[in-house]
């Protein structure tokens, strides 16, 4: 289960990186490398920028939630182990 969550986190991170790289640093819309003019004509400049921004926020929130769930599962899985503090 933890391996599956780790894979989901990795996929989410890759998608988040791609979405962030597609964005124009000045907030002008989709980068021209990825067909910015065609996307602007198809969706309109405001709608394409709005979609990319919502997608970025959605992926960021999903990453945050997945990380918390994974941390809780790992802590529950290793929480029953007792350490005696002797260093051995």
C-alpha positions as CSV (number, residue, x, y, z in Angstrom):
1,X,0.0,0.0,0.0
2,X,2.8,2.4,0.9
3,X,4.6,1.5,-2.4
4,X,1.4,2.4,-4.3
5,X,1.1,5.7,-2.5
6,X,4.8,6.4,-3.2
7,X,4.2,5.7,-6.9
8,X,1.1,8.0,-6.9
9,X,3.2,10.8,-5.3
10,X,5.9,10.4,-7.9
11,X,3.4,10.6,-10.8
12,X,1.8,13.6,-9.2
13,X,5.2,15.3,-8.8
14,X,6.0,14.7,-12.5
15,X,2.6,16.1,-13.6
16,X,3.0,19.1,-11.3
17,X,6.5,19.9,-12.8
18,X,5.1,19.7,-16.3
19,X,2.1,21.9,-15.5
20,X,4.4,24.5,-13.8
21,X,6.8,24.5,-16.8
22,X,4.0,25.0,-19.2
23,X,2.9,28.2,-17.5
24,X,4.2,31.5,-18.8
25,X,6.2,33.3,-16.1
26,X,4.5,36.6,-16.7
27,X,1.0,35.0,-16.4
28,X,0.2,35.5,-20.0
29,X,-1.0,31.9,-20.7
30,X,0.3,28.7,-22.2
31,X,3.9,28.8,-23.4
32,X,4.3,29.0,-27.2
33,X,6.4,25.9,-27.2
34,X,3.4,23.8,-26.4
35,X,1.1,25.3,-29.0
36,X,0.2,28.5,-27.0
37,X,-1.4,30.2,-30.0
38,X,-3.6,27.2,-30.8
39,X,-4.6,26.8,-27.2
40,X,-5.5,30.5,-26.9
41,X,-7.7,30.2,-30.0
42,X,-9.4,27.1,-28.8
43,X,-10.0,27.9,-25.2
44,X,-9.4,31.7,-25.1
45,X,-6.5,33.2,-23.3
46,X,-8.4,33.6,-20.0
47,X,-9.8,30.1,-20.0
48,X,-6.5,28.3,-20.8
49,X,-4.7,30.3,-18.1
50,X,-7.5,29.6,-15.6
51,X,-7.5,25.9,-16.4
52,X,-3.7,25.6,-16.0
53,X,-3.9,27.5,-12.7
54,X,-6.7,25.3,-11.4
55,X,-4.8,22.2,-12.5
56,X,-1.6,23.4,-10.6
57,X,-3.6,24.0,-7.4
58,X,-5.3,20.7,-7.7
59,X,-2.1,18.8,-8.2
60,X,-0.4,20.7,-5.3
61,X,-3.3,19.9,-2.9
62,X,-3.3,16.3,-4.0
63,X,0.4,16.0,-3.4
64,X,0.0,17.5,0.1
65,X,-2.8,15.1,1.0
66,X,-1.0,12.1,-0.4
67,X,2.2,13.0,1.6
68,X,0.2,13.3,4.8
69,X,-1.6,10.0,4.2
70,X,1.7,8.2,3.5
71,X,3.4,9.7,6.5
72,X,0.5,8.6,8.7
73,X,0.6,5.1,7.3
74,X,4.4,4.8,7.7
75,X,4.2,6.0,11.3
76,X,1.4,3.5,12.1
77,X,3.4,0.7,10.5
78,X,6.5,1.5,12.4
79,X,4.8,2.8,15.6
80,X,4.7,-0.6,17.3
81,X,8.5,-1.0,17.2
82,X,10.0,-0.3,20.6
83,X,13.5,1.2,20.9
84,X,15.3,0.6,24.2
85,X,17.7,3.5,23.8
86,X,20.8,1.5,24.4
87,X,22.2,2.3,21.0
88,X,22.5,-1.3,19.8
